[in-house]
């Protein structure tokens, strides 16, 4: 049983839904990233999505794009990101980590090298935004062979036949993009989310988590009634931006937000 399976099994027994948090590695500094990962877990986060800095993060809204820019100014690479995960693993052996980003740095590193380094660093899976399942067989097979989870994306416009392929090829969990837009958008249609998640859940036993547009306890609580968990990213990255030069304030503010969202999700069950 891998870390994703263990975490979802524990959540099911306790009657809770998964709170997934996203930050960009190296934003604003590598030492802050590792400390922040621990703080978010201590405040109730179940899974960490660790963003790999990239020059053209096409799926991201302005807030997370700026997070990538800050990390790149600090010269954070994929290798550095893996080192941060490895540092986190020195204390935390249980919290699942999914690398979220784009295929380009992985292509540059090489699939086999990446898979081995990810495994050594304590990574559990990947969410590669610009690698659709139709093109992900080579990397996905290499990951699955080593026990890593390729996680693919569903969206409001995904047709049923393609959704079946995505559900078949995903491991760990499936990421449902809740709206037609970039991260940080606020036009979340809860009725549509509920309908689409129900359709997709009929196709798979793999947990389905919902991201994009979830920013506070209220929105996360509503989503947690419909899906197996909620992903929060832009709201966290915005707090990092607002307190970029004050790491202690970042830890306090982000920790407070994660705690409030955890409470909102638990209260909604």
Backbone as CSV, one residue per row, in Angstrom:
resi,resn,N_x,N_y,N_z,CA_x,CA_y,CA_z,C_x,C_y,C_z
1,UNK,0.852,-1.195,0.000,0.000,0.000,0.000,0.891,1.251,0.000
2,UNK,0.696,2.137,-0.983,1.511,3.339,-1.048,0.939,4.446,-0.162
3,UNK,1.614,5.595,-0.122,1.186,6.661,0.796,-0.193,7.210,0.433
4,UNK,-0.505,7.295,-0.855,-1.842,7.764,-1.231,-2.909,6.801,-0.711
5,UNK,-2.713,5.526,-0.939,-3.692,4.534,-0.490,-3.833,4.563,1.032
6,UNK,-2.717,4.655,1.719,-2.760,4.712,3.184,-3.511,5.947,3.660
7,UNK,-3.246,7.088,3.032,-3.889,8.323,3.471,-5.395,8.299,3.230
8,UNK,-5.812,7.847,2.057,-7.252,7.812,1.770,-7.959,6.761,2.620
9,UNK,-7.280,5.662,2.927,-7.864,4.659,3.810,-8.075,5.234,5.203
10,UNK,-7.086,5.954,5.715,-7.199,6.576,7.036,-8.314,7.614,7.056
11,UNK,-8.414,8.411,6.007,-9.457,9.434,5.940,-10.844,8.804,5.910
12,UNK,-10.972,7.718,5.162,-12.273,7.055,5.076,-12.703,6.525,6.444
13,UNK,-11.781,5.937,7.161,-12.098,5.406,8.494,-12.530,6.522,9.437
14,UNK,-11.876,7.684,9.311,-12.191,8.798,10.214,-13.345,9.665,9.723
15,UNK,-13.891,9.347,8.554,-15.021,10.115,8.029,-14.640,11.498,7.537
16,UNK,-13.377,11.664,7.111,-12.919,12.972,6.640,-12.626,12.939,5.150
17,UNK,-12.505,14.130,4.575,-12.107,14.274,3.184,-10.706,14.873,3.111
18,UNK,-10.039,14.631,2.004,-8.644,15.033,1.860,-8.511,16.530,1.604
19,UNK,-7.662,17.164,2.378,-7.279,18.555,2.131,-5.908,18.538,1.471
20,UNK,-5.862,19.000,0.231,-4.633,19.035,-0.545,-4.194,20.493,-0.684
21,UNK,-2.934,20.752,-0.416,-2.414,22.123,-0.470,-1.305,22.209,-1.505
22,UNK,-1.254,23.341,-2.194,-0.270,23.556,-3.265,0.591,24.758,-2.953
23,UNK,1.901,24.586,-3.136,2.840,25.697,-3.109,3.868,25.468,-4.208
24,UNK,4.541,26.538,-4.606,5.612,26.428,-5.586,6.927,26.229,-4.835
25,UNK,7.680,25.210,-5.184,8.964,24.952,-4.536,9.896,26.146,-4.725
26,UNK,10.501,26.582,-3.628,11.442,27.686,-3.713,10.812,29.064,-3.673
27,UNK,9.516,29.137,-3.434,8.815,30.419,-3.336,8.537,30.726,-1.872
28,UNK,9.206,31.725,-1.295,10.231,32.584,-1.899,11.652,32.045,-1.709
29,UNK,11.818,30.968,-0.921,13.149,30.405,-0.682,12.996,28.945,-0.289
30,UNK,14.017,28.136,-0.574,13.908,26.697,-0.338,13.690,26.362,1.134
31,UNK,14.367,27.074,2.030,14.208,26.768,3.453,12.805,27.090,3.944
32,UNK,12.196,28.120,3.361,10.813,28.452,3.714,9.869,27.372,3.212
33,UNK,10.133,26.855,2.023,9.285,25.815,1.450,9.195,24.601,2.363
34,UNK,10.323,24.101,2.819,10.326,22.898,3.653,9.617,23.163,4.976
35,UNK,9.892,24.297,5.585,9.211,24.636,6.841,7.703,24.771,6.628
36,UNK,7.329,25.348,5.512,5.916,25.548,5.214,5.208,24.221,4.983
37,UNK,5.876,23.293,4.340,5.293,21.966,4.150,4.951,21.336,5.496
38,UNK,5.872,21.393,6.433,5.617,20.832,7.760,4.492,21.578,8.474
39,UNK,4.474,22.891,8.356,3.443,23.685,9.032,2.059,23.361,8.486
40,UNK,1.934,23.237,7.192,0.626,22.934,6.605,0.128,21.564,7.052
41,UNK,1.028,20.599,7.128,0.635,19.269,7.617,0.184,19.355,9.071
42,UNK,0.899,20.118,9.870,0.544,20.232,11.291,-0.820,20.885,11.487
43,UNK,-1.257,21.672,10.496,-2.541,22.356,10.592,-3.672,21.606,9.882
44,UNK,-3.381,20.401,9.381,-4.459,19.565,8.861,-4.400,19.203,7.402
45,UNK,-3.348,19.599,6.678,-3.221,19.196,5.280,-2.921,17.703,5.195
46,UNK,-3.526,17.031,4.220,-3.356,15.588,4.065,-2.377,15.220,2.963
47,UNK,-2.325,16.034,1.917,-1.477,15.771,0.756,-0.863,17.099,0.324
48,UNK,0.394,17.058,-0.091,1.064,18.263,-0.574,1.297,18.146,-2.074
49,UNK,0.865,19.170,-2.803,1.250,19.324,-4.201,2.400,20.316,-4.233
50,UNK,3.550,19.866,-4.670,4.744,20.702,-4.708,4.998,21.114,-6.150
51,UNK,4.775,22.395,-6.434,4.912,22.891,-7.784,6.363,22.999,-8.213
52,UNK,6.661,22.514,-9.405,7.999,22.634,-9.973,8.067,23.926,-10.774
53,UNK,8.936,24.866,-10.417,8.985,26.154,-11.120,9.229,25.979,-12.615
54,UNK,8.511,26.778,-13.403,8.605,26.673,-14.854,8.380,28.045,-15.475
55,UNK,9.014,28.281,-16.602,8.956,29.605,-17.229,7.625,29.915,-17.883
56,UNK,6.850,28.887,-18.224,5.581,29.119,-18.922,4.482,28.251,-18.318
57,UNK,4.079,28.559,-17.081,3.049,27.741,-16.419,1.652,28.079,-16.954
58,UNK,1.315,27.483,-18.078,0.161,27.908,-18.870,-1.186,27.693,-18.192
59,UNK,-1.273,26.781,-17.259,-2.561,26.520,-16.600,-2.801,27.426,-15.398
60,UNK,-1.806,28.239,-15.063,-1.886,29.011,-13.826,-2.410,30.421,-14.062
61,UNK,-3.146,30.913,-13.080,-3.571,32.294,-13.081,-2.449,33.204,-12.610
62,UNK,-2.713,34.511,-12.530,-1.654,35.474,-12.199,-0.964,35.219,-10.866
63,UNK,-1.693,34.790,-9.857,-1.107,34.604,-8.529,-0.038,33.522,-8.554
64,UNK,-0.360,32.365,-9.110,0.607,31.275,-9.131,1.703,31.522,-10.166
65,UNK,1.386,32.204,-11.247,2.443,32.590,-12.191,3.521,33.403,-11.484
66,UNK,3.108,34.333,-10.638,4.077,35.137,-9.895,4.867,34.278,-8.916
67,UNK,4.217,33.252,-8.359,4.933,32.325,-7.492,6.041,31.604,-8.246
68,UNK,5.750,31.201,-9.481,6.774,30.579,-10.318,7.900,31.569,-10.601
69,UNK,7.561,32.812,-10.868,8.584,33.821,-11.155,9.494,34.036,-9.938
70,UNK,8.912,34.101,-8.756,9.729,34.287,-7.554,10.678,33.097,-7.368
71,UNK,10.153,31.890,-7.575,10.994,30.696,-7.423,12.103,30.656,-8.467
72,UNK,11.804,31.090,-9.678,12.818,31.108,-10.722,13.876,32.174,-10.447
73,UNK,13.455,33.282,-9.866,14.447,34.299,-9.492,15.413,33.744,-8.442
74,UNK,14.911,32.841,-7.625,15.768,32.176,-6.638,16.528,30.996,-7.252
75,UNK,16.400,30.844,-8.588,17.101,29.818,-9.368,16.728,28.394,-8.952
76,UNK,15.448,28.196,-8.607,14.980,26.874,-8.198,14.746,25.986,-9.416
77,UNK,15.319,24.798,-9.396,15.200,23.849,-10.496,14.418,22.615,-10.053
78,UNK,14.204,21.708,-11.000,13.588,20.427,-10.660,14.448,19.668,-9.658
79,UNK,15.758,19.692,-9.841,16.657,19.034,-8.895,16.521,19.646,-7.502
80,UNK,16.418,20.962,-7.432,16.227,21.627,-6.140,14.898,21.221,-5.506
81,UNK,13.868,21.121,-6.331,12.544,20.724,-5.834,12.598,19.338,-5.206
82,UNK,13.266,18.422,-5.870,13.414,17.073,-5.328,14.206,17.096,-4.027
83,UNK,15.188,17.979,-3.937,15.980,18.095,-2.699,15.109,18.588,-1.550
84,UNK,14.164,19.484,-1.835,13.246,19.974,-0.793,12.344,18.844,-0.308
85,UNK,11.862,18.029,-1.234,11.047,16.873,-0.837,11.862,15.923,0.031
86,UNK,13.115,15.714,-0.336,13.985,14.822,0.428,14.223,15.369,1.834
87,UNK,14.390,16.684,1.947,14.572,17.305,3.265,13.310,17.154,4.112
88,UNK,12.143,17.310,3.487,10.869,17.137,4.186,10.735,15.709,4.713
89,UNK,11.173,14.750,3.908,11.052,13.339,4.272,11.924,12.955,5.466
90,UNK,12.892,13.753,5.814,13.722,13.428,6.969,12.894,13.380,8.250
91,UNK,11.816,14.169,8.282,10.939,14.194,9.458,9.575,13.576,9.207
92,UNK,9.075,13.699,8.001,7.718,13.240,7.695,7.791,12.109,6.674
93,UNK,7.479,10.903,7.117,7.544,9.726,6.258,6.177,9.343,5.686
94,UNK,5.114,10.031,6.099,3.771,9.554,5.800,2.963,10.429,4.842
95,UNK,3.194,11.742,4.846,2.365,12.639,4.044,2.685,12.481,2.558
96,UNK,1.713,12.148,1.726,1.973,12.010,0.292,2.367,13.347,-0.344
97,UNK,3.295,13.280,-1.296,3.721,14.446,-2.062,3.528,14.149,-3.545
98,UNK,2.790,15.036,-4.215,2.658,14.961,-5.667,3.378,16.156,-6.276
99,UNK,4.303,15.896,-7.185,4.915,16.992,-7.927,3.909,17.475,-8.959
100,UNK,3.683,18.792,-9.004,2.766,19.353,-10.002,3.531,20.323,-10.878
101,UNK,3.409,20.129,-12.178,4.122,21.027,-13.066,3.961,20.635,-14.514
102,UNK,5.050,20.766,-15.261,5.019,20.619,-16.708,6.101,19.642,-17.142
103,UNK,5.891,19.011,-18.296,6.745,17.918,-18.723,8.153,18.380,-19.099
104,UNK,8.317,19.642,-19.469,9.574,20.119,-20.039,10.795,19.846,-19.170
105,UNK,10.797,20.201,-17.865,11.974,19.897,-17.040,12.229,18.408,-16.894
106,UNK,11.164,17.610,-16.905,11.315,16.157,-16.798,11.926,15.602,-18.077
107,UNK,11.485,16.114,-19.239,12.092,15.713,-20.512,13.581,16.025,-20.511
108,UNK,13.940,17.212,-19.994,15.345,17.608,-19.973,16.172,16.701,-19.073
109,UNK,15.580,16.258,-17.958,16.287,15.369,-17.040,16.373,13.958,-17.583
110,UNK,15.342,13.543,-18.312,15.255,12.164,-18.798,14.307,11.361,-17.927
111,UNK,13.420,10.592,-18.551,12.376,9.881,-17.814,12.936,8.944,-16.750
112,UNK,13.864,8.100,-17.133,14.376,7.105,-16.184,15.102,7.767,-15.019
113,UNK,15.897,8.783,-15.333,16.607,9.505,-14.273,15.612,10.183,-13.346
114,UNK,14.595,10.811,-13.932,13.586,11.487,-13.109,12.883,10.506,-12.187
115,UNK,12.440,9.396,-12.714,11.704,8.421,-11.901,12.559,7.950,-10.736
116,UNK,13.813,7.642,-11.002,14.695,7.170,-9.928,14.924,8.258,-8.886
117,UNK,15.165,9.472,-9.334,15.417,10.572,-8.398,14.152,10.915,-7.600
118,UNK,12.998,10.859,-8.252,11.741,11.134,-7.553,11.505,10.101,-6.464
119,UNK,11.750,8.853,-6.788,11.574,7.780,-5.813,12.519,7.965,-4.632
120,UNK,13.771,8.277,-4.927,14.765,8.488,-3.875,14.412,9.677,-2.983
121,UNK,13.711,10.648,-3.541,13.390,11.882,-2.809,12.101,11.782,-2.009
122,UNK,11.392,10.678,-2.126,10.155,10.513,-1.376,8.930,11.076,-2.060
123,UNK,9.012,11.265,-3.371,7.851,11.698,-4.145,6.927,10.500,-4.350
124,UNK,5.622,10.777,-4.358,4.641,9.695,-4.508,3.937,9.689,-5.853
125,UNK,3.906,10.833,-6.534,3.230,10.892,-7.821,3.465,12.215,-8.516
126,UNK,2.912,12.337,-9.719,3.048,13.562,-10.499,1.711,13.990,-11.082
127,UNK,1.544,15.298,-11.164,0.441,15.902,-11.922,1.119,16.767,-12.971
128,UNK,1.166,16.277,-14.209,1.874,16.984,-15.276,0.833,17.594,-16.207
129,UNK,0.688,18.895,-16.097,-0.431,19.588,-16.725,-0.435,19.433,-18.238
130,UNK,0.723,19.488,-18.862,0.778,19.435,-20.324,1.186,18.059,-20.863
131,UNK,0.924,17.021,-20.080,1.130,15.645,-20.544,-0.196,14.896,-20.445
132,UNK,-0.972,14.857,-21.536,-2.244,14.122,-21.504,-1.994,12.622,-21.460
133,UNK,-2.969,11.850,-21.013,-2.766,10.408,-20.885,-2.455,9.733,-22.217
134,UNK,-2.951,10.309,-23.308,-2.672,9.736,-24.625,-1.182,9.775,-24.955
135,UNK,-0.438,10.687,-24.305,0.987,10.833,-24.583,1.851,10.448,-23.374
136,UNK,1.202,9.949,-22.327,1.923,9.707,-21.084,2.257,8.264,-20.796
137,UNK,2.094,7.388,-21.785,2.251,5.952,-21.522,3.684,5.589,-21.122
138,UNK,4.668,6.184,-21.788,6.061,5.799,-21.513,6.462,6.208,-20.096
139,UNK,6.245,7.477,-19.761,6.584,7.934,-18.414,5.691,7.266,-17.382
140,UNK,4.387,7.176,-17.686,3.456,6.573,-16.739,3.814,5.142,-16.407
141,UNK,4.188,4.365,-17.416,4.558,2.964,-17.185,5.820,2.864,-16.335
142,UNK,6.788,3.752,-16.620,8.029,3.751,-15.837,7.759,4.105,-14.385
143,UNK,6.827,5.024,-14.157,6.475,5.410,-12.801,5.760,4.283,-12.072
144,UNK,4.766,3.717,-12.718,3.972,2.665,-12.081,4.847,1.467,-11.722
145,UNK,5.805,1.154,-12.590,6.709,0.037,-12.328,7.504,0.239,-11.040
146,UNK,7.802,1.515,-10.702,8.571,1.819,-9.500,7.680,2.193,-8.303
147,UNK,6.354,2.127,-8.495,5.442,2.411,-7.395,5.023,3.866,-7.280
148,UNK,5.305,4.678,-8.307,4.880,6.076,-8.313,3.549,6.212,-9.060
149,UNK,2.829,7.275,-8.761,1.466,7.429,-9.280,1.368,8.562,-10.294
150,UNK,1.075,8.258,-11.569,0.743,9.310,-12.517,-0.709,9.748,-12.299
151,UNK,-0.907,11.032,-12.073,-2.229,11.579,-11.770,-2.651,12.462,-12.939
152,UNK,-3.817,12.190,-13.507,-4.270,12.943,-14.673,-5.463,13.833,-14.321
153,UNK,-5.777,14.725,-15.257,-6.767,15.774,-15.025,-8.060,15.510,-15.786
154,UNK,-9.170,15.697,-15.110,-10.496,15.766,-15.724,-10.951,17.209,-15.699
155,UNK,-11.843,17.567,-16.608,-12.351,18.941,-16.644,-13.835,18.940,-16.968
156,UNK,-14.495,20.091,-16.873,-15.918,20.146,-17.200,-16.231,19.761,-18.637
157,UNK,-15.253,19.862,-19.531,-15.498,19.565,-20.949,-15.009,18.173,-21.360
158,UNK,-14.523,17.372,-20.404,-14.026,16.033,-20.740,-15.186,15.130,-21.158
159,UNK,-15.076,14.533,-22.344,-16.098,13.610,-22.820,-15.971,12.273,-22.094
160,UNK,-17.066,11.536,-22.044,-17.094,10.310,-21.247,-16.058,9.277,-21.677
161,UNK,-15.863,9.101,-22.973,-14.893,8.106,-23.427,-13.486,8.463,-22.977
162,UNK,-13.152,9.737,-23.075,-11.820,10.164,-22.632,-11.717,10.088,-21.107
163,UNK,-12.809,10.395,-20.422,-12.811,10.305,-18.963,-12.514,8.875,-18.515
164,UNK,-13.030,7.896,-19.223,-12.769,6.499,-18.885,-11.283,6.179,-19.023
165,UNK,-10.643,6.720,-20.070,-9.210,6.521,-20.263,-8.422,7.157,-19.125
166,UNK,-8.793,8.377,-18.751,-8.111,9.088,-17.672,-8.259,8.317,-16.357
167,UNK,-9.462,7.860,-16.078,-9.698,7.104,-14.848,-8.894,5.806,-14.834
168,UNK,-8.763,5.159,-15.996,-8.031,3.899,-16.082,-6.545,4.095,-15.852
169,UNK,-5.993,5.200,-16.352,-4.543,5.398,-16.309,-4.067,6.141,-15.063
170,UNK,-4.970,6.757,-14.324,-4.566,7.504,-13.131,-4.337,6.580,-11.953
171,UNK,-3.387,6.959,-11.123,-3.118,6.261,-9.872,-3.107,7.294,-8.744
172,UNK,-3.300,6.859,-7.515,-3.276,7.784,-6.381,-4.576,8.512,-6.202
173,UNK,-4.835,9.445,-7.102,-6.123,10.127,-7.183,-6.262,10.736,-8.556
174,UNK,-7.434,11.271,-8.835,-7.710,11.967,-10.093,-8.038,13.409,-9.745
175,UNK,-7.517,14.331,-10.516,-7.679,15.767,-10.250,-8.753,16.317,-11.181
176,UNK,-9.876,16.746,-10.605,-10.937,17.371,-11.406,-10.765,18.885,-11.380
177,UNK,-10.500,19.460,-12.538,-10.395,20.911,-12.692,-11.816,21.459,-12.748
178,UNK,-12.213,22.212,-11.752,-13.626,22.508,-11.541,-14.207,23.575,-12.452
179,UNK,-13.360,24.273,-13.198,-13.884,25.356,-14.034,-13.068,25.502,-15.302
180,UNK,-13.655,26.223,-16.251,-12.998,26.468,-17.538,-12.181,27.745,-17.409
181,UNK,-10.952,27.589,-16.965,-10.110,28.758,-16.763,-8.819,28.351,-16.096
182,UNK,-8.093,29.334,-15.590,-6.823,29.079,-14.936,-7.010,29.037,-13.431
183,UNK,-5.954,28.647,-12.726,-6.004,28.606,-11.270,-6.310,29.985,-10.717
184,UNK,-7.064,30.013,-9.622,-7.360,31.287,-8.975,-8.659,31.925,-9.409
185,UNK,-9.277,31.400,-10.467,-10.560,31.959,-10.895,-11.614,31.708,-9.823
186,UNK,-12.651,32.539,-9.831,-13.617,32.480,-8.731,-15.027,32.113,-9.180
187,UNK,-15.209,31.779,-10.464,-16.547,31.494,-10.969,-16.897,30.021,-10.823
188,UNK,-16.897,29.543,-9.589,-17.121,28.135,-9.310,-18.612,27.829,-9.328
189,UNK,-19.007,26.875,-10.168,-20.398,26.465,-10.300,-20.572,25.143,-9.540
190,UNK,-21.093,25.233,-8.318,-21.165,24.051,-7.466,-22.107,22.979,-8.019
191,UNK,-23.180,23.406,-8.647,-24.126,22.438,-9.213,-23.468,21.627,-10.312
192,UNK,-22.739,22.313,-11.185,-22.041,21.622,-12.259,-20.963,20.690,-11.705
193,UNK,-20.224,21.151,-10.704,-19.186,20.314,-10.100,-19.797,19.040,-9.540
194,UNK,-20.879,19.180,-8.806,-21.526,18.014,-8.197,-21.970,17.014,-9.251
195,UNK,-22.560,17.507,-10.333,-23.044,16.631,-11.394,-21.901,15.903,-12.092
196,UNK,-20.848,16.661,-12.416,-19.738,16.064,-13.154,-18.951,15.084,-12.288
197,UNK,-18.729,15.425,-11.034,-17.996,14.510,-10.153,-18.779,13.208,-9.979
198,UNK,-20.093,13.312,-9.842,-20.913,12.104,-9.711,-20.796,11.224,-10.957
199,UNK,-20.778,11.857,-12.131,-20.620,11.092,-13.373,-19.272,10.371,-13.402
200,UNK,-18.237,11.076,-13.031,-16.898,10.486,-13.084,-16.699,9.421,-12.009
201,UNK,-17.285,9.625,-10.833,-17.117,8.654,-9.757,-17.780,7.320,-10.111
202,UNK,-18.763,7.350,-10.991,-19.396,6.112,-11.440,-18.467,5.290,-12.327
203,UNK,-17.369,5.914,-12.789,-16.438,5.243,-13.686,-15.240,4.630,-12.978
204,UNK,-15.030,4.971,-11.685,-13.777,4.582,-11.054,-13.921,4.484,-9.544
205,UNK,-13.046,3.714,-8.936,-12.943,3.683,-7.483,-11.792,4.552,-6.974
206,UNK,-11.035,5.125,-7.904,-9.933,5.999,-7.531,-10.499,7.316,-6.999
207,UNK,-9.986,7.838,-5.882,-10.514,9.091,-5.328,-10.438,10.242,-6.342
208,UNK,-11.461,11.073,-6.334,-11.502,12.256,-7.192,-11.459,13.497,-6.315
209,UNK,-10.444,14.320,-6.542,-10.281,15.563,-5.799,-10.558,16.738,-6.711
210,UNK,-11.075,17.800,-6.148,-11.476,18.964,-6.937,-10.566,20.141,-6.626
211,UNK,-10.053,20.784,-7.678,-9.232,21.969,-7.518,-9.663,23.077,-8.455
212,UNK,-9.047,24.240,-8.318,-9.341,25.484,-9.039,-10.574,26.159,-8.414
213,UNK,-10.405,27.380,-7.947,-11.506,28.171,-7.419,-11.849,27.931,-5.966
214,UNK,-11.083,27.071,-5.264,-11.353,26.787,-3.851,-10.359,27.601,-3.028
215,UNK,-10.887,28.491,-2.205,-9.992,29.468,-1.570,-10.201,29.654,-0.080
216,UNK,-11.257,29.065,0.485,-11.536,29.299,1.901,-12.324,28.134,2.478
217,UNK,-12.657,28.255,3.766,-13.354,27.172,4.456,-14.719,26.890,3.841
218,UNK,-15.420,27.944,3.431,-16.759,27.758,2.876,-16.725,26.979,1.562
219,UNK,-15.876,27.413,0.638,-15.821,26.740,-0.663,-15.279,25.318,-0.522
220,UNK,-14.286,25.123,0.331,-13.736,23.783,0.538,-14.759,22.866,1.201
221,UNK,-15.548,23.421,2.135,-16.577,22.635,2.792,-17.638,22.158,1.812
222,UNK,-18.044,23.035,0.909,-19.050,22.659,-0.095,-18.511,21.577,-1.023
223,UNK,-17.278,21.760,-1.468,-16.680,20.788,-2.387,-16.487,19.443,-1.709
224,UNK,-16.141,19.447,-0.432,-15.858,18.186,0.257,-17.103,17.312,0.394
225,UNK,-18.285,17.886,0.241,-19.506,17.089,0.256,-19.717,16.342,-1.056
226,UNK,-19.064,16.844,-2.122,-19.295,16.312,-3.465,-18.205,15.371,-3.931
227,UNK,-17.010,15.529,-3.376,-15.839,14.812,-3.878,-15.082,14.188,-2.720
228,UNK,-13.954,13.583,-3.030,-13.134,12.942,-2.007,-12.151,13.901,-1.352
229,UNK,-12.128,15.127,-1.837,-11.249,16.114,-1.233,-11.195,17.382,-2.053
230,UNK,-10.508,18.382,-1.508,-10.403,19.693,-2.141,-8.948,20.116,-2.204
231,UNK,-8.601,20.821,-3.284,-7.245,21.317,-3.496,-7.249,22.830,-3.370
232,UNK,-6.364,23.364,-2.541,-6.258,24.810,-2.336,-4.854,25.243,-2.732
233,UNK,-4.768,26.208,-3.646,-3.466,26.655,-4.108,-3.294,28.155,-4.119
234,UNK,-4.065,28.837,-4.956,-3.864,30.278,-5.154,-3.994,31.071,-3.864
235,UNK,-4.933,30.687,-3.006,-5.118,31.424,-1.747,-3.868,31.334,-0.874
236,UNK,-3.190,30.196,-0.925,-1.954,30.025,-0.152,-0.815,30.811,-0.784
237,UNK,-0.678,30.698,-2.097,0.408,31.387,-2.789,0.259,32.903,-2.672
238,UNK,-0.973,33.375,-2.616,-1.191,34.812,-2.453,-0.691,35.304,-1.100
239,UNK,-0.878,34.502,-0.069,-0.350,34.873,1.249,1.173,34.915,1.237
240,UNK,1.781,34.011,0.484,3.247,34.040,0.353,3.682,35.329,-0.334
241,UNK,2.985,35.701,-1.385,3.303,36.951,-2.097,3.191,38.166,-1.182
242,UNK,2.127,38.206,-0.392,1.880,39.358,0.471,2.913,39.500,1.583
243,UNK,3.579,38.399,1.915,4.539,38.412,3.030,5.903,37.869,2.594
244,UNK,6.259,38.126,1.345,7.431,37.509,0.719,8.704,37.636,1.546
245,UNK,8.913,38.778,2.175,10.172,39.014,2.894,10.099,38.641,4.368
246,UNK,8.974,38.052,4.791,8.787,37.725,6.204,8.381,36.259,6.360
247,UNK,9.339,35.357,6.366,9.010,33.925,6.414,8.197,33.511,7.629
248,UNK,8.439,34.142,8.774,7.673,33.769,9.965,6.203,34.137,9.804
249,UNK,5.942,35.263,9.141,4.563,35.679,8.887,3.914,34.736,7.881
250,UNK,4.681,34.309,6.878,4.157,33.336,5.916,3.690,32.078,6.633
251,UNK,4.531,31.552,7.506,4.180,30.340,8.240,2.912,30.537,9.064
252,UNK,2.816,31.667,9.726,1.663,31.938,10.583,0.385,32.092,9.762
253,UNK,0.453,32.903,8.696,-0.744,33.196,7.911,-1.221,31.969,7.134
254,UNK,-0.292,31.268,6.512,-0.684,30.069,5.769,-1.190,28.992,6.716
255,UNK,-0.527,28.823,7.844,-0.987,27.844,8.826,-2.394,28.131,9.299
256,UNK,-2.684,29.397,9.536,-4.025,29.797,9.974,-5.067,29.504,8.898
257,UNK,-4.731,29.793,7.637,-5.667,29.517,6.546,-5.931,28.025,6.424
258,UNK,-4.884,27.215,6.454,-5.051,25.764,6.326,-5.884,25.219,7.477
259,UNK,-5.651,25.697,8.682,-6.420,25.239,9.843,-7.895,25.574,9.688
260,UNK,-8.187,26.769,9.188,-9.590,27.173,9.027,-10.277,26.354,7.943
261,UNK,-9.552,26.048,6.883,-10.120,25.232,5.814,-10.356,23.804,6.303
262,UNK,-9.399,23.268,7.058,-9.576,21.937,7.634,-10.838,21.888,8.506
263,UNK,-11.015,22.925,9.321,-12.204,22.958,10.183,-13.484,23.046,9.365
264,UNK,-13.448,23.857,8.295,-14.621,23.998,7.445,-14.998,22.700,6.757
265,UNK,-13.989,21.970,6.302,-14.255,20.697,5.646,-14.794,19.661,6.625
266,UNK,-14.222,19.603,7.819,-14.671,18.634,8.813,-16.099,18.936,9.278
267,UNK,-16.400,20.221,9.408,-17.741,20.619,9.857,-18.811,20.295,8.813
268,UNK,-18.390,20.233,7.548,-19.348,19.996,6.481,-19.755,18.542,6.349
269,UNK,-18.982,17.641,6.964,-19.272,16.194,6.799,-20.452,15.754,7.667
